[in-house]
Amino acid sequence: MTERTPLLHYRLSTSVNESERRPPPAGQALAQHPGSPRQRSTQQRQPKKLSIFFGVVIPTLLSMFSVVVFLRIGFVVGQSGLYQAIAMFLVAYFIICMTVLSVCAISTNGALDAGGAYYMISRALGPEFGGSIGIMFFFANVCGSALYVLGLVEAIVATFGVPEDGSLATSAYQVLPSGYWWSLLYATGVALLCLLVCLVGAHIYAKATFLIFLVVMFVLGTIFISFFAVGPRTIVLPSSATFNPTANRTGPPFPTSANFTGFKLDTLLGNLWANYTVDYTTGNMMTFATVFAVMFNGCTGIMAGSNMSGDLKNPSYAIPRGTITAVIFTFIIYNLLSVLVACSCDRILLQRDYSFLRDINIWNPFVTIGVYSSTLSAAMSNLIGASRILYALARDDLFGKVLSPAKKTSHSGNPWVSVLISWFLVQLVLFSGKLNTIASIVTIFFLLVYAAVDLACLALEWASAPNFRPTFRYFTWHTCVLGIVGCAVMMFLINAIYASASIAFMLLLLLLIHYLSPTSSWGYISQALIFHQVRKYLLMLDVRKDHVKFWRPQVLLMVSNPRSSVGLITFINDIKKSGLYVLGHVQLGDLNTLPSDPLQSQYDSWLSLVDHLNIKAFVNLTLADSVRHGVQHLLFISGLGGMRPNTLVLGFYDDCLPKDKLIDPVLSTSQSTDPSASSQEFDQQPPLFHFASLRGSSDRQDCGEFGDGKVLGPQEYVAIIADAMKMLKNVVLARYFNNFDRAEVLSPPSSSPGKGAVYVDVWPVNLLRPDSCSYVDTCSLFLLQIACILNMVRAWRKARLRLFLCVEEGRSVRGSEEKLGQLLKELRIKAQVYTVPWDQQVALHWQRQGEWGKKQLSQSPDTIKEEKKQRADEEEENDDDYVNSFPSNTTRLSDDYLSAVNKLILDSARPAPAVRFLYLPRPPADTRRYTTYLHQLQLLTQDLGPTLLIHGVTPVITTDL
């Protein structure tokens, strides 16, 4: 039978979610008939659900009534006085009340499974934060168990121990040897007793919880009665409290006795104010922070009830009411005891005898029984809780194989390996030997866990997730923030070094778990918070406030098959300059004829591609009846608010052979040996390799942006370019990026002519308009901006920009070069300007013009040159409409001219650049000329290597500050 305990801090009971994750035992795999004996016996063995009182109130009270109520209430009042003691309780309970509100909110927002606070935090904040806090909570329970064991040993030694200074025993029962090693031996024995109980079964302890609760309540009742029934008396102080190592012959020793005065006003007045002295058990000087650390341990059991959710009849109803009831009850008891103690015991008794409640009780053994029962139950509760937390961590596989042994359980489901590990760590903590020494550590660990619970509730509240609707509504984000701030402040007030070390340890664990990258289906609150913040800031991003100073490229790259487009995808990622980057894909089809949307199953492959290439891009897929309509869809709908693509990037339309850059080595081997294996193993491949294989030369390369030529013709390709310009989108055509490898391009061999230098060439002149030499129009400046952005990327910073200026004979070469240099200086663009004479190429153009032939017959050469110079000077003053438009005499541009210009580009660049930026003119208005337009672009860029043909439609450069 599965072991369970109401006092257990972290019960790993079977629940709907967890049972689904674990396979059923072999005996339960078969379906059972409702009336079968096996099912009847299973129903009989099923534990009964607990009510509020037995399931929440009792576990919480027994966890909070431990060392403090019997052994440290006098210590707190004696050191800090009644005023500061009440203030400490108010501060402590304010902090825990803020956390209680968060616990109630989370616990009433759905089923709460095993792991307690660890389960709450991990399922709210994700595995990284939850796992690190879970380890901290595990250590908190380990240290808490050791704390209660030491408290029990201290009580045993105070009652039955022989005085350490060798003086005569004051009682016949003082027979046990005392000292550090003897105390360690006793503590080891108590820890072994707890271990045996935990190994035998938690059900034994569960059945005794109500009896222990009755004992503790009865002892508390006798303590309250004793303050009124017992008369004034003198109490002999323990020998360890009367020894003063600093008192030599000149100083008096500590008093050996103190008085229980009963209710007296003088006694109350003497205990109102603080009087911090040396703690006789540790020899350390007490302060507000150290006393608060000891006192706060009485408040660290507030989550005992919430961890019993699997055993409660109605967890959403029981946890808030039961926890709050227990907290209020303990607060009243602690404050009543503080007032009664301050009114009836003098300061010496409170400071020098922590077991004084036993001496003033109507029957001394009552308090001894209360101390033994409460501390022993709390020690076992923390040990069991620590083991269950460790088991939950191991079961979630957050630390890989490190915690895998902790998954082992007995036939009854008891995680005995986790119990052994927890007991071993408790034994190590026991070597500290003093109760107050580890009190600060335990307090800081619990405060850190409480702050994490508040943070989890705060994150859920701020995320505004529709599914976060707890039935407990008496909380706001203000209470969560107050709880976090209160926990953080008290952590550093108690011990700044321990607090800093704990936070550093938690962050180290967080990084470790993040590095291990555990897979979980819990959901990540970070995603909800990011969504909430992104939505808010997108609404604040007003497109009406856009300014050219803050322009950045926001790119939509059309990709048909990523296998042939890896080089282009990675290159475009470099020129986005922290802007929006969208990978677009058009699949041809009609949704009316399909049973479901075929695109939904493809997103995982595309997102895996983004991860594999380590690029910062979004994915947008669409289904359309044609490629042109699909691109129009994406240009219309891609992006959100002020983040929309302003630049369309297309692969060039040519017949270059595609090359697969995403070949899986294992798959390629199987394909070479067994062609049928690829189809059988397709579903077993990672999502990255689910893209269709390349079909050969029919694919359009970098080209493969739209599939093969049968799907997309040249007429439709140019129409897409024209559509984008009509929509005021900048257009970039990329050619020869099928074999582009950035790492290889940026690391040329030192033996090359440029001695390892990398160049980026920019030709800002419309080479299809030889009658125009303007380089200051919108499109030319757009080229300069894109090239400059590429040069600003860290990987491309060592690349050198080369700007080529085409000039004709008769024009002022020096003047044009100086004018361009001044422009580059104003634009803060560092580039080398090269002048390139192109008279021969221009002559080839004019030879095909009918007007030029007539002028050759009727005019002298000098006249022709003069007219050309005047026309060029006039064109520099014209607007952009003439310059960046496709020439009206497009049919008269000869192939010889285009080939000559292509050769000019090749010959002018020595050594060859990594990439070239060329001017892309507008397509002609006459759609019948689209094919000629595309043919001329092909001739212009033939064999140039990686080339971008760019057309800009909006101003992107300014010289203003």
N, C-alpha and C positions, 0 to 999 in steps of 0.2 A: 504494500500500500504506500502511496506517495506520502512523504513526511511533510508535516506542516506545523506551524507554530504561530499563535496570535502575536507573540512578542517579537517575532522575527522582523528585523528592519527591512529585509529585502527577500521576500518569498518568491521563489521561482515556480509558481504553480502553472499548471497547464492551462492555456487559454485558447480561444478560437484561433488567433493569429499564429501563436507558437505551435499549436498542434498541427496546423496546416503545413508548417515548415518542416516538422519532424515526421518521418515515416512511422506508421503504426507498428507495434510489435507484431511478431509473426502470428501470435495467437489471436490477434484482433483484426487481421487482414480480411478474414472472411466475413461476409454479411451474416448477421445473427437475427434469428427470428425473435420478434418482440416478446414472445412468451418463453424463450429458451431459458434453462437454468443458469447459463453463463451470464445472460443479460440481467436476470434477477439478482444474481450475486453481485454484479457490478453496480447495480443501483443501490444495493444494501451497503456496499463499501463506500459509496460516494459521500464525502463529508457534508455535514449540514452547514448551511450558510449562517454567518454570524450577524448579530444585530449591531446597532450603533455602539451600545455599551460594551459588549464583549469583543467586538472587532476593531473599534477605534479608540474608545475612551480608555479602556484598561491598558492596551499596549502603549499608548502615549503617556499615560500617567506613570506606569512602571518605568518607562524610559527616562522620564524627567525627574522622578523621585529616586535618586541614587545616592551618590556621595555627598552632594551639596546639602540635602535636607537633613542628614544625620550628622555629618562630620564637618561641614564647612559653613553652616549658617552662623555659628558663633564667631568663626574666623572672619567672615565678611563684616559683621557688625563691629567686632572688636577692633579691626584695623581701620575701617573707613568711617565708623560712626553710623548712627541711624539715618541721618539725612543723606549721606552719600550712598549708603546701602540701598535705600529706597530709590534714589536717583539711578543707581546701577540697574536695579530691577526694571525701572521704567524704560531706560535706554535699551536694555537687553530685550525686553518684551515688545518694545516698539519695533526693533529690528526683526524679531521672529514673527511678529504679527504681520508685517509687510510680506514676509516670506510665506506665511500661512495663507494669506490671500492669494498669492501666486500659485501655491500648491493646490488650493481648492479650485482655482480657475482651470488649471491644466487637468486635474484629476476628473473634473466634470465635463471635459470636452472629449468624450469617447472612452473606450476601454483602456484601462491602465494595466499593463502587463508586468511581468517580473522585472526586478531591478530597481524599483523605487525611483529615487531622484535620478539615478543614471538613466533609467528608461525615459523619464520625462525630458531630460536634457538632450539625450542622444536623438530621440525622435523629433525634437523640436529644432535643435541647432545643428543636427547632422552628426555623422560619425566622428569627425575630427574633434570637435568641441566636446561632444558627449563622451567619447572615449577617454580624453584627457581628464575630464572632470570625474568620470567613473573611476579611474585609477586613484585620483585624489580622494574620492569618497571611500574607496576601499581602504586606503591608508588611514583615513580618519576613523573608520570603524575598527581597524586594527589597533591604532593608538588608544581609541576609546575603550576597547576591551582591556588593554593593558592598564589603563587608568583605573578602571573599576577593580581589577585584580589587586593593584597596589593599594587601593582604598580598603579593600577587604583585609589584606595583610596588615595594613596599619591598624585597623580595628582589632584584629586578632592579637597583635603584639602589644597593643595598649592594654588589652584585657588579661592576656595570659603570659606576656613576656616578662622575663627577668630584667630589671633595670640595667642599662648599659654601663653605668658608672660603677657597678659592683656593690651598690648599697643594698640594704636588706629589702626583701620584697614586702610590700604592704598588704598582700593578699596571699592566701594559701593556694590560689589558683595560678599564680605567676610562676610557672615552671618551664616555659619555653625559652630557649636561649634567644638572645636578641643580637642585632648587628646587621651589617649590610649583607653579608653572605647568607646568614640565616634567613633574613627577610627575602632574599632572592630564592632561597630554597622553598620557603613557604609559598611564594608567588608561583614558582614552578609547579608545585603541587596543586594549587588552585587552578592553574591553567590546564594541567593534565585532567583534572576533574571536568572542566568545561569541555575539553577535547573528547573525553569519553562520552559525555552526554550527547555531543554533536555527532559523534560517529555512530552511537547506538541508534539514535533517531530523534529528530526534532519533535516528533509527536509526544514524546515523554514530557518534554518541557512545555508543550502546548497545553497539555492537560492540567499542568500545575499552575498555569498563569492566574487563574481565578483565585486559587488558594493563596498564592503569593500576594496577590492584590489585597485579599482580606487581611493577611498578616500585616502588610505595610500600613493599611488604613487603621488597623487596630493599634499598632504601635504609635502612629501619629495621634490617635485619640488619647492614648495614655500620656503622651508628651504634653498635650494641651491641658489635660486634667492635672498633671503634676505641677504646672506653674501655679495653680490655685490650691492644690491639696497639700503640697509639701511646704513645710516651714523653712525659715532661714537656717542655713547650715554652712559650715566651713569644709571646703573640699581640698584634699591634698593633691597638689599638682604632680604630673609625671616627672620622673627624675630627669628625663631628657630636656624638659622645659625649664627646670630650675638651675641647670648648669650654665654658668656664664664664663666662657673662655677668656674674656677680656677683663674679668674681675680679679685683680691681684690683691695684694695686701692693701692697696689704696682704695679699691672699689668694693662696694657691697655686692654680694651675690644676689641672684634673682630670688624673689620670695618663693617659699615652698608650699604655700597654701593660698587659697582665694575664697571669696565669699559668694554664696547664693543668698541674696538679701530679701528675696520676695519682691513684691511690688512696692517700690519706694521712689519718690520723686527725685531724691538726690542721685540714686542710681541711674535714672533716666537722663538727668542732666549731664551726668558724667559720660554717658555713651552717645550723646547727640553728635559730637564733632569728631572728625578724623584724628587718629593718632597712630600713624604707620610706624611699625617697629620691625625688628628682625623676625623672620619666620623660624621658629625653633626646629622645624623639621629639615629645612634646607640651609639655614644660615644666611639667607639673602634678605636684603632690605626690601620691604614691601612698598608698592606704590599703587595708585589708583588702577593703573593698567594691569598689574600683576594680580591684584585682587579681583578685578573684573574678569580676567581670564579664568580664574578658578571658579567664580560664581557662574559664569556663562555656561559651564558644562551642564548645569541643571536645566538648560533650555535646548539642548541638542537632540531631544527625542521627538521633535514635533512631526517628523515624517513617518513615525512608526505606524500610524493609522492608515496613511495613504498607501503604504505598501501592502496593506491587507485587502486591497480592492478585490482580488480574486476570491476571497472568502466572505465577502459582504453580500447581504441580500440585495441591497440597493446602494452601490458605491457612490453614485452621484448625490444621493441624499445623505448618506452616512458620513462621508469624509469631511465635508465642510462643517457639519454640526458637531460631530464627534471631536474633531481636532480643535475647533474653537472652544468647545466646552472644557476639554482637558487643559488648554492653555489658560483659560480664565480661572479654573479651579487651582492650578499650580501657582498662578500669580497671587491669588488671595492667600493661599497657605504660606508661601514664602514671606509675604509682607506681614501677615499675622505673627509668624514665628519671629521675624526680625523685631517687631514691636515688643512682644513678650520677653524676648531675650534682653533687649535694651532696658527694659523696666525692672528686671529682676536679677541680673548678673553683673558683677562689677567688671571693669575693663581687664584686670589681670586674669580673671577666670576665662574670659573670652579669648584673650591673646595667647595664653600659655597652656590651655587644655582644650583640644579640639573634640574630645569625647565627653565633655561636661554634661551633655544631655543624659548620658547613662547614669551619672552620679546624682542627678536631681530627680530622676524618675521614681515613681512610686514603687517600682520593682526593677532593679538595675538590668536584669537579663532581657527585659522587653526591648530596650534600645539596641542591645547587642544582637538580638534576633532580627530586628528590623534592618540593621546595617548589613548583617550577613545575607539575609534573603534578598534585599534590594540590590546590593552590589553584585552578588553572585548571578542573579537573574539578568542584570544589565550587562555583566561581562559575557555571559553566554549569548545574550541577544546580539551584542556587537560582534562576537566571534561568528555566529551563524550568519548574521547580516553580511559580514565581510566575505565569508565563503560564497554566499549567494551572488554578491556583486561580482566576485572573481569568476564565478561560473557563467554569469550572464555576459561578461566581457569575452570570455573564451568562446562561448557559443556564438557570439556575433563576429568572431574571427577578425577583430580589429587589429590585432598584433601578430597576425600570421600564425606560424607554428610555435611561437614562444609560449603561448598559454594553452596550447592544444592538450597537454596532460590534464588541465583543470576541467576538461569536458567530461572526464570519466565519472560515472555514477554507479551506485550499487543497484541491486535488483529492485530495491524499493524506491529508487530515484534520488538517493542522497548523494550529493557531489563530494565524496569522501576525499578525493585528491585536493579539491579546493579547501576543504576543512583543514587538512594537514598543512597545506601551504600557509593558510591564515594563522594557524596555531604557531607555526615556526616563526613567523614574523612577530607575533605577539610576544613570544619568548625572547626575541632579540630586543624588543622595546623594554621588556622588564629589567634589563640590565641598567637602565637609568636609575632605578631604585627609589625614586622620590615622586610622590604624587604631584606636587606642584611643578616639578621639572618639565613634565610632558603635558601639563594642563594647557600651556600656551600653544603648543604644537597642535593639540587636538582642537582647541578653540579656533585657531586660524584655518585649519582644514575645513571645519564645519562652516565657518563664515564664508569661505571660498565657494563651497557647494551651495550655500544659501544664495549667495550673489549670482551664481550661475542659474539657479532656478528662477530668480527674479528676472535675469536677463532673458531666459527662454520665454517667460510669460510676456515680457516687454516686446521681444521680437515678434511673437505671435500677434500681439495687439497692434503693433505698428505696421505689420505686413497687411493688415486688413483683409486677411483671407476669408472668403465666405464660409469656409468650413470651420473656422474658429468661432464657435458660438457656445461657450460654456454655460451651463445652467446656473452656476454661481456667478453673479454679476456684481458683487460688492468689491470691485477692484477697478482701478484705472491705470493708465501708464504712469501716472504720478506716484502711485503706491509702489510700483515696480522700481522706478528710479530712486525713490526714497530708500527702499530696501537695499538696492545696489550700493548707493552712496554710504548708507549706514554700515553695511558690512565692510566696505573698503576702508572707511575711516577707522573702525574698531580694529581691523586687522593690523593696521600700522600703529595704532596706539598701543596695542598689546605687545607687539614685538615687530619692529620695522624690518629687522634682518630676516626673521622667520617668514614674514609676509612676502618680502621681496623674493626670497628663495622659493617659496611655494608658487608664486606667480611665474617665476622663471622656469620652474620644473613643469608647470602646467603647459607653458608655451612650448617647451622642448617636446613634451609628449604630443602636443597638437601638431607640430611639424613632423614628428616621427610618423604619426598616423596618416597625415596628409601624404607623406612620401610613400608609405605602404599602399595608399590608394585603395582602401577597402570598397568593395561594391555593396551597395545597400539599396533597398527599395523603400526607405523610410520617408523620403522626401527631404528637401533641403530648405530650411527657412531662409537661407541666403538668397535663393532664387526668388522667393516671394518678396523679400525686402528690396532686391535689385529691381524687380518688376515695378514695385510701388514707387521707388525713387525715379526710375527711368520714365515712367509715365508722367510723373509730376514735372520733371525737367523738360520732357518733350512738349508738354503744354506751355511751358515758359519759353520755349524756343520759337520766337515769332519770326516768320519769314519776311515780314514787312520791315524788320530791323536789320536785314542782311546788308553788309557793306563790303565793298571790294577789298578793303584792307584785310578782312578776315576770311576771304574766299579760300576754299580748299577743294581739291577734286573729290567728288563722290561718284564712284565708278560702278557701272553695271557692265560686267563682262559676260558676254554670251558664250556659252560652252555647250557643245553637243556631246562630245565624249571626252571626259577628262584624261583618258589614257594618252591622248595625243596632244594635250594642252597643258601639261604640267609646267613647262618652261614659261609659257605666257602667264599662267595663273600666278606663279611666284614673282614674275617681273612686275605685273600690275600691282601686286601687293606692296611693292617698293615705292610706287609713285602715288599712293593714295594719301599720304601725308596726314595720318590720323583721321582721315575722312571715312565716309561710308563706303564699304566695299561689298558688292553683291554679286554672287555667281548666279547667272540666269541660265535657264535651260527650257527649251520648248520641245514638247513631245506632241507629235501630230496624232490627232484622234478626235472622236466625237463622243462626248459623255453620254449622249442619248443612246448610243449603240453599245455601251460598255456596262457590265454589271456593277462596277465600282470604280472609284477614282484610282487609276494606276500609279499616280504620283506619290500617294501616301507611303507606299512601301519603299520608295526610293530615297526618302529623306535621310535615313540612317546611313546609307552609303555616301551621300554627299557630305554629311556632317563628319563622317569618318575621314573623308578626303581632306576636309578643312583641318582636322586635328593632325592628320598625317603630314601635311605640308607645312604645318605650324604657321598658318596665316590667320589674319583677323578679318574674317569675311562672314557674311550671311548667305543663305541659300534661298533662292526663290524659283520655284518650278511652276510651269503653266501648261495647260492642255489647250491646243488650238487647232483649227482646221488648216492653217498654213503657218509657215515660219514668220512671215511678215506680220500677221495678226498676233502671233504669240509675242513678238518683240514689242509691238504696240501695247499689248496688255501689260507687259512688265514695265515699260517706260511710264505707263499711266499709274500703276498701282504699287510699284516698288517703293519702299521707304515708308516713313510715317512722319507727319508734321513737317518740321523744318529739315528733317534728314531724308532727302530724296536724291536719287542719282541725278547728276548734272552732266555726266559724261558717259557716252556709250562706247564700249570697246568691242570691236568685231575682229575675228580672224580674217585674213585675206582670202579672197576667192581665187584659188589656183588649184593645180593638180599635183602638188608635191606629195610624196609618199608619207603616210603617217607612220609614226614610230611610237610603240607602246612604252611609256615611262612608268607604268604601274604593274609590271609583270611580277606575279608571285612565283618565286623560284620553284617551290614545291609543285604548284599547278603546272608550270611550264614543263617540268619533268614528266608529269603524268600525261600531259597532252602529247608529248613526243613519243611515249610508249603506248598509250592507249587513248585514242581520240574520244572514245565514249566515256572515259572517266571524268572529263570535265563537266559533262551534263549531270552525272550522278553525284558529283561532289560540290556542285554549285552552291547548294543550300548550306554546306558545311564550311564554306569559305568565310573569312571575315568580311564585314560589310564593305570594306575598302575595295575588294576585288569583285563586287557584284556588277560592275559596269560591263556593258557589252563589249566583246572583243572587237578589234579593228578588222575590217573586211578587205583591206588592201587599198589599191590606188583610187578606188571609187570614193573613199572618204575625203571630205574637205578637211584639210589640216588646219592648223592653229587657229586655225584653218578647219578643223573638224567641228567648228562651232555650230554648224547646222546640219550635219549629216552629209550624205553624198549629193552629187550634182543632180541626180534625178529628183531629189526632194526640193532643192533650191536652185533656181536658175540664175544667170547673171542679171537678168532684168529685175527679178524680185530682190536680189542682193543690193543693187544700187537703189531700188525703191526704199529699202530699209534705211539706207543712209539719208536719203532725202526726207523720209518721214521723221527721223531723229532731228534733223536740222529745222524742220517745220515746227517741232515741239521745243525749239530753242535748247537743244541738247548738243554739247560738244561731241564730236565724233572722232574716234581713233581707230585706224585700221592697222593691224599688226601682221607683219609678214616675216617669214623665216624664223619664227620662234619655236619651230617644232623640235629643234635640237639644242635649244638654248639651255645652258647650265650656268647659273649665276656663280657658283663656286669656281668653276673652271674659267669663266670669263674674267672674274675679278682677281684671278691669280695666274696671270700669263707668265710664261717662262722668262727668266731674266735674259736669256740669250736672244730674245726677240729684238727687232730693230728699235723699239721704243724703250728697251732696257726695263721691261716690266711695267711700264706705264699703261694706264687704262684711259681710253678716250671716249667721249660722247660727242658726236657731231650734230650740229644744228644747221639746217638750211632754211632760213626764214623767208625765202622768196618763192612766189608761185611759179614753179618751173614750167607749168602749162600755159603761162601768159608771158612769153618772152618780151612782149612789148611793155611789161611793167616790172620795175625793179624796186618797188616799195617794200620796206621791211618794218614799217611802223604801224601797220594796220592791226586790227584786233586779233586776227588769226596768227600773225607773226609773233605778236607779244604773248599769245597763248602758248606757242611753241617754246619761247624762252622761259616762260613760267614753269612748264612741265619739266623741261630739262634742268632748271634750277632746283626744282623739288627733288628730282632724282639725285642730284648732287648733294642734297642736304641729308639724305639717308646715310646712316652710319657706314653701311657696307660700301657705299658709293662715294664717300667723301674724298677719297684719294683720286677719283676719276677727274680728268681734266676736260673742261668744256671747250670745244672748238666751234667758232661761229664763222660760217663761210658767207662772204659777201660777193655776189656776182656783179661784175662791172663790165661796161663796154668802152671801147675806145672813144675818146672824145669827152668822157665824163671825168670829173675831178675825183681820182682815186683817193688821194690823200684827204680830200674834204669829206667824202662819204665814210671813210674809215674813222676819221676823227668824230664825225657826227654820231656814228654807231657806238664808238667808244664812250662818248659822253652820255649817251642813252643808257648803256650798261652800267656806268658809274652811278647814274641817278637811280637806277633800279636795284642797285647793290648786288649785281650779278657779276661774278668773276669768270671771265672767259677770254680766250685768245681769239682775236679777229684775223681772219685770213681773207684776202681779196683774190677772187678767181676770175680771170678774164674769160668771157664766153662769147666773143665776137663770132668765132667760127660756128658755134652752135646756133646763134641767133641768125646768122646768114643762111644756114640750112632752112630755118623756118621761113624767112622772107622769100626765099627762092620759090617756095610753093604758092606764094600769094600772087594773084593776078595783078593787084595794084603794084606790087613790087616790080613785076616784069615791065609794066608800062613806065614806071619811074626810071628804071634802068635805061630805057630808050630815050626819054625826053629830058632827064635831069642829069646834072653832073654829080659825081660821087660826093663832092663837098656839100652840095645842096641837100643831098639825101641825108648825110650825117647831121647836118644842122637841123633838119626837120625832126629827125629821130631824137636829137638832144632836147629840142623844145617840147616834143610830145612827152618825153620822159619826165622833164621838169614839171609839166602840167599835171601829170598823173600822180606825182607825189603829193599834190595839194588836193586831189580828189578824195571823195569818201571811200569807204571800204567796199561798197556795193560793186564797183567796177573791178576792183583788184582781186577780191576773193571769189568772184563768180567764174563759172566755167566759160571759156572763150566762145564767142558766137561763131568763130571760124574753126570749131573743133574738128570738123572733117578735114581741114586743110593742114592740121598738125601731122607732119610726115613721120613715119616710123624711123627714118634716118635721123631726124631731129631728136626724137625721144631716145634713140639708141646713143646718139652723141652726148646728150645730157647725162644719160646713165653712165657712160664711160668717163665723162668729166667728174662725176661724183666719185667713181671708183679711183680715178687717178689722183684726185686732189687730196685724198685721205691716205696718207702714209705716216705711220702704220695704220692698219685697218682699225676702225673703232669697235667698241663693244656693241654699240647700238647707234642708229641714226634716226634723227627726227626730221621729217620732210613735211612740206606744206601740202595740205589736202584741199583742193578747190571744191566749190559746190558742184553737185551734179547738174547737168544741163536741165533747163526747164522742159525741153522736148524729150519725152520719155523714149522716143525712138533712137535717141543718141546714147542711151544708157550703156549699151554693149560696147560702143566705141570708147566711151569714157572709161569703162573698166579695162579695156584692152590697152589704152594709153597708160593707165596706172600700172599695169603689169609690165609694160616695156620700161617705164621709168624706174621701177624698183627691181629690175631683173638682176639677180645674183648680188644684191647689195648686202646680204647678211641680215641680221635682226634689224628691222626697220619699222618705224611708226609713222604712218601718214596721219597728220593731225589737222583738224579743222575746229577752231574756236569761234563761238558765236556771241560770247559775253565778255566784257572787260574783266580782267582778272589781276591787272597790275596797276599800282598807283605809286606815285612818288611822294605822296603826302605822308606826314607822320601818323 
